[in-house]
Amino acid sequence: MFAKVMFVDSTTNPTDELQSIDVDAWESQVSEAIGSLDGCRVRLVGFGQRPPADDSGYPLGGLGILIGGGGAAGVYVVAVFKEYEDETAYLLRKDETPSSRSMTEVMFGQMTSFDERFCVDLSDAIETTKSFVSTGTIDFARWRFAIGPVLAERRQQAIVRSWFAGD
């Protein structure tokens, strides 16, 4: 299994402690953690390769995946990152079509607007996260940067691929 640790940002059970992923029950851990997201009481869940370095400022070490959302609109935002890298890549909807619309959802404890292309449903969030947790892989064609320099699509994919080539 690729991911070794997880965290759940919960206001009802606050803790800074990372939890170990149970090798025998990891699929239910992923489904339950993401399914518990409501944007207010459970604001964010994440799964990572290892605990973060003390000086990194990141919630997870190495490669990590973060999932937020689950409020009234029932949408989720899934992001991958690499510790010490500035970019964050976001999962595109399966039916992604060019759009400049944004969706508003309770995420991270507040009303947040995201580009509609990055708002996925529960099953897509769980399926993508399970693939990452078990194998450390993602479908590179479905990830884009939301902010930062405007980069060609192929360049964005190359940067995300480079994250998965090391470690």
N, C-alpha and C positions, 0 to 999 in steps of 0.2 A: 504494500500500500504506500502511495506517495505521501499524502498528507498525514502528519502525525499529531497535530494539535488543532484545537478549535476554541472559539470563544463565542459567547452569547452576551450581547450588551443588553442587560435587563434592568429596568428600574425597580422591579419588585424583588430581585435577587442580585443586587449589584456586587460584582467582584472583578478584580483585575486578573484573577487566576485563569490561566489557560487550562483547558481540559484535554486529557489524552483521548485520542480516538480509539475506540474499542474495536479491535480487529474483527471480532465475531459479530458485532452489532453496528458496524459503521453505516450501513445503508439506512437503518432506522434512525440513527443519530442525525444524519444529514436531513432526512425527510422531516423529522420532528423539529429540528432547529429552524429550518426554513419555514415550515408550516406554522411555527409559533410567532413569526413576525407579524406585528400589527402596527408598526411605525411609532407607537407611543410607549407601551410597556416593554416590548421587545423590539429594539430599534435597529439592530445590526447583528449579523452573524458572520463568522469568518472561519476559514479552514486554511491551514498553512503547513508548509514543509517542515518547519521547526519553530521553536520559540525565537523571538527577535533578539538581536544583539542589544545589550543595555543602552548603547548610544544611538540606536537607529531611529527612534521615535515612531517606528511602525508597529502595528498591533501584532504582526506575525513575521516570522523570519523566512528568508529565501523567497520562494514564490508563494503567493497567497491569493485567495479568492474571497471577496466580500459580497454579501447580499443584504440589501435593504428593501424596505417596502412592506407590502402586505396590508396596507390600510384599506379604507372603504372602496377605493377604486380597484383593488385586487391586482395591482401591478407591482413588479419587482425590478430592481436594477442590480445587475450582476457585474462586478468589476474584478479584473485580475491586475496584480501589481508585482513588482520585484523590489525587495528591500533595497533601499538606497537609490532607486531609480525615480526620476521625476514624473514620468508618464504613468497614466492609468488607462487601461483599455476596457471598454464596455461592450457587453454582449448585445448584438443586434437582434431585433425581433426576427422570427423566421419569415414573416411576411413583409420584411423590410421594403418599404418603398420610399423614395425621396420625399421628405416632408419637412416643413419648418415649424410644424405644430409642436407644442409642448404639452405634457400632462402634469397635473399637480396631484401629489400624493403625500400622505404623512410618512415621512422617512426620517430616520435619525432624530426623532422626537420633535420634528417641526414640519410645517408645510414646505414642500420642496418641489420645484419644477424641473423636469428632465425632458430632453428631446424625446419625442414619441418613439423614435427608432430604437431607443435604449430601454424601453419599458416592456418587459416580457411577462408571460403568465407564470403561475406557480409551477406547473409541470415542466416548463422549459428551464426555470431556475433550478429545480431539483435535479433534472436530468443532466444539465451542464455541470453542476457542482459534483454530482456523483462521479462523473467521468474524470474531473480534475482530482478529486480525493483519491480515487482508486489508482489512476494511471499517471497523473500529472500532465495530462494532455488536454488540449482544447481544439476545437475546429477553428483554425486560424482565420478562415474566410469570414467568420461571423463576428469579428472583434474590431472596434474602431476607437480612436481617441476622441473624447468629447470636446476637449479644450486644448489649448497650446498651439504650437505652430501648425499651419495648414500643410499637411503632408499628403503626398500622393498615396492612394489606397495601398499600392504594393509596398511602399516604404513603411507604412504603418504595420502591415503584416510582417515585414522583415524585422522590425524592431521587436515585436511581440515574440516572433520565432526565436530571436537571439536570447530572450530571457529563458526559454525552455531548452536551449542548447547547452548551457552551463550547469553548474551545481551538480 
